[in-house]
Amino acid sequence: MVDEPGLLADISRQGREWALTHYTSHAVALRFLDVLEDYQNQSVVQEAVPV
């Protein structure tokens, strides 16, 4: 990092952008809704399969 003084700033900026993209309340809510939809779809499939 001594040889590349801007490297830390770039890593920090990219890390912040990644966190804001993946861990805002909106992003987390969308992933949660995806999980619920997958769970619901699995339940529907299981109900449709006769035992």
C-alpha positions as CSV (number, residue, x, y, z in Angstrom):
1,M,0.0,0.0,0.0
2,V,3.0,2.3,0.5
3,D,3.7,1.9,-3.2
4,E,0.1,2.7,-4.2
5,P,-1.2,5.5,-2.0
6,G,-4.6,5.6,-3.8
7,L,-5.2,1.8,-3.3
8,L,-6.7,2.1,0.2
9,A,-9.0,4.9,-0.9
10,D,-10.2,2.7,-3.9
11,I,-10.7,-0.4,-1.7
12,S,-12.6,1.7,0.8
13,R,-14.8,3.3,-1.8
14,Q,-15.6,0.0,-3.5
15,G,-16.3,-1.6,-0.1
16,R,-18.7,1.1,0.8
17,E,-20.5,0.8,-2.6
18,W,-20.8,-3.0,-2.1
19,A,-22.2,-2.6,1.4
20,L,-24.7,0.0,0.2
21,T,-25.8,-2.2,-2.7
22,H,-26.2,-5.4,-0.6
23,Y,-27.0,-4.2,2.9
24,T,-29.4,-1.3,2.8
25,S,-32.8,-1.9,4.3
26,H,-34.3,-2.1,0.8
27,A,-31.7,-4.7,-0.5
28,V,-32.2,-6.8,2.6
29,A,-36.0,-6.6,2.3
30,L,-35.9,-7.7,-1.3
31,R,-33.7,-10.7,-0.4
32,F,-36.1,-11.6,2.4
33,L,-39.1,-11.4,0.0
34,D,-37.2,-13.8,-2.4
35,V,-36.7,-16.2,0.5
36,L,-40.4,-16.1,1.4
37,E,-41.4,-16.6,-2.2
38,D,-39.1,-19.6,-2.5
39,Y,-40.6,-21.0,0.7
40,Q,-44.1,-20.5,-0.6
41,N,-43.3,-22.1,-3.9
42,Q,-41.8,-25.2,-2.1
43,S,-44.9,-25.5,0.0
44,V,-47.2,-25.4,-3.0
45,V,-45.1,-28.1,-4.7
46,Q,-45.2,-30.3,-1.6
47,E,-49.0,-29.9,-1.3
48,A,-49.4,-30.9,-5.0
49,V,-47.4,-34.1,-4.6
50,P,-49.6,-37.0,-3.3
51,V,-48.1,-38.9,-0.5
